[in-house]
Amino acid sequence: MTTNKKMLIITGAGLAIGLAEALLYYNLGRNSDTKEGFQFGIPKGAELGKTLGIVLATSLATALLSNGVESLLNKQQLQIV
């Protein structure tokens, strides 16, 4: 598998999981002081943009870190042989 495909897969998976996690934390915070039942919501406007930006940045960082660790391990494996 090419490096670009791996980066795309890792970034996409990180984006999906990260966005789900961010929405969960957003809703937990939003519902923390209410006596009513839990209500799910999605942030609007600039807040949604900031959330997506942070999740995208961390997903890309995860993909780059994973790629770097894999390259380092492959180099070390070649030196051992």
C-alpha positions as CSV (number, residue, x, y, z in Angstrom):
1,M,0.0,0.0,0.0
2,T,1.4,3.4,-0.9
3,T,2.2,6.0,1.7
4,N,-0.4,8.4,0.4
5,K,-3.2,5.7,0.8
6,K,-2.1,5.0,4.3
7,M,-2.0,8.7,5.2
8,L,-5.5,9.1,3.7
9,I,-6.9,6.1,5.6
10,I,-5.4,7.1,8.9
11,T,-6.5,10.7,8.5
12,G,-10.0,9.7,7.5
13,A,-10.4,7.3,10.4
14,G,-8.9,9.8,12.8
15,L,-11.3,12.5,11.4
16,A,-14.4,10.2,11.9
17,I,-13.4,9.1,15.3
18,G,-12.2,12.5,16.4
19,L,-15.4,14.2,15.3
20,A,-17.5,11.7,17.1
21,E,-15.5,12.2,20.2
22,A,-15.6,16.0,19.9
23,L,-19.4,15.9,19.5
24,L,-19.7,13.7,22.6
25,Y,-17.6,16.0,24.7
26,Y,-19.5,19.0,23.3
27,N,-22.8,17.5,24.3
28,L,-21.6,16.3,27.7
29,G,-20.5,19.9,28.5
30,R,-23.6,21.4,27.1
31,N,-25.9,19.1,29.2
32,S,-23.8,19.1,32.4
33,D,-25.8,21.6,34.3
34,T,-29.3,20.9,33.0
35,K,-31.9,19.0,35.0
36,E,-33.7,18.0,31.9
37,G,-32.9,14.9,29.8
38,F,-29.9,14.7,27.6
39,Q,-30.3,16.5,24.4
40,F,-27.9,15.9,21.5
41,G,-26.8,18.9,19.4
42,I,-24.2,20.0,16.9
43,P,-22.3,23.2,17.3
44,K,-23.1,25.9,14.8
45,G,-21.1,28.4,12.8
46,A,-17.7,29.3,13.9
47,E,-17.7,26.8,16.8
48,L,-18.3,24.0,14.4
49,G,-15.5,25.3,12.1
50,K,-13.1,25.4,15.0
51,T,-14.0,21.9,16.1
52,L,-13.5,20.5,12.6
53,G,-10.2,22.4,12.3
54,I,-8.9,21.0,15.5
55,V,-10.0,17.4,14.7
56,L,-8.5,17.7,11.2
57,A,-5.2,19.0,12.5
58,T,-4.9,16.2,15.1
59,S,-5.9,13.6,12.5
60,L,-3.2,14.8,10.2
61,A,-0.7,14.8,13.1
62,T,-1.6,11.2,13.9
63,A,-1.2,10.1,10.3
64,L,2.2,11.8,10.1
65,L,3.4,10.4,13.4
66,S,2.2,6.9,12.4
67,N,4.0,7.2,9.0
68,G,7.2,8.3,10.8
69,V,7.1,5.5,13.3
70,E,6.5,3.0,10.6
71,S,9.5,4.3,8.6
72,L,11.7,4.3,11.6
73,L,10.7,0.7,12.4
74,N,11.3,-0.4,8.8
75,K,14.8,1.1,8.8
76,Q,15.7,-0.5,12.1
77,Q,14.4,-3.9,10.8
78,L,16.7,-3.6,7.8
79,Q,19.7,-2.8,9.9
80,I,19.1,-5.9,12.1
81,V,19.1,-8.3,9.2
